[in-house]
């Protein structure tokens, strides 16, 4: 998994960019994220993009994106949430609200 700097609503993030299916399967719960860190999933086209939190997983915030623009957000406590998108950010629970992120904000990596 490579790391990159990103900006979302003028907030800097250290993003862990998922590059393999194995990394994707381990997901956010495999990280010990600090404030300002996120896991980033990116695809070449818009698809139904499920994000799951298992019984042992950590609750998290999720932002789904299309061409870098936030199109949906959720605080995710368990189960599977699916949104049509070409990318997703998984962040510490509460980060989206605390940082004033809203629909239409843009992510730049």
LINBELDA-V631604 format. One record per residue. N is the residue number from 0. RES is the residue in three letters. SS is DSSP state (hx for helix, st for strand, lp for the rest). BURIAL is b if it has 24 or more other C-alpha atoms within 12 Angstrom, else e. Layout:
n:res:ss:burial
N:RES:SS:BURIAL
N:RES:SS:BURIAL
This chain:
n:res:ss:burial
0:UNK:lp:e
1:UNK:st:e
2:UNK:st:e
3:UNK:st:e
4:UNK:st:e
5:UNK:st:b
6:UNK:st:b
7:UNK:st:b
8:UNK:lp:e
9:UNK:lp:e
10:UNK:st:b
11:UNK:st:e
12:UNK:st:b
13:UNK:st:b
14:UNK:st:b
15:UNK:st:b
16:UNK:st:b
17:UNK:lp:b
18:UNK:lp:e
19:UNK:lp:e
20:UNK:hx:e
21:UNK:hx:e
22:UNK:hx:e
23:UNK:hx:b
24:UNK:hx:e
25:UNK:hx:e
26:UNK:lp:b
27:UNK:hx:b
28:UNK:hx:b
29:UNK:hx:e
30:UNK:lp:b
31:UNK:lp:e
32:UNK:lp:e
33:UNK:lp:e
34:UNK:lp:e
35:UNK:lp:b
36:UNK:st:b
37:UNK:st:b
38:UNK:st:b
39:UNK:st:b
40:UNK:st:b
41:UNK:st:b
42:UNK:st:b
43:UNK:st:e
44:UNK:st:e
45:UNK:st:e
46:UNK:st:e
47:UNK:st:e
48:UNK:st:b
49:UNK:st:b
50:UNK:st:b
51:UNK:st:b
52:UNK:st:b
53:UNK:lp:e
54:UNK:lp:e
55:UNK:lp:e
56:UNK:lp:e
57:UNK:lp:b
58:UNK:lp:b
59:UNK:st:b
60:UNK:st:b
61:UNK:st:b
62:UNK:st:b
63:UNK:st:b
64:UNK:st:b
65:UNK:st:b
66:UNK:lp:e
67:UNK:lp:b
68:UNK:st:b
69:UNK:st:b
70:UNK:st:b
71:UNK:st:b
72:UNK:st:b
73:UNK:st:b
74:UNK:st:b
75:UNK:st:b
76:UNK:lp:e
77:UNK:lp:e
78:UNK:st:e
79:UNK:st:e
80:UNK:st:b
81:UNK:st:e
82:UNK:st:b
83:UNK:st:b
84:UNK:st:b
85:UNK:st:b
86:UNK:st:b
87:UNK:st:b
88:UNK:st:b
89:UNK:st:b
90:UNK:st:b
91:UNK:st:b
92:UNK:lp:b
93:UNK:lp:e
94:UNK:hx:b
95:UNK:hx:b
96:UNK:hx:e
97:UNK:hx:e
98:UNK:lp:e
99:UNK:lp:e
100:UNK:lp:b
101:UNK:lp:b
102:UNK:lp:e
103:UNK:lp:e
104:UNK:lp:b
105:UNK:st:b
106:UNK:st:b
107:UNK:st:e
108:UNK:lp:e
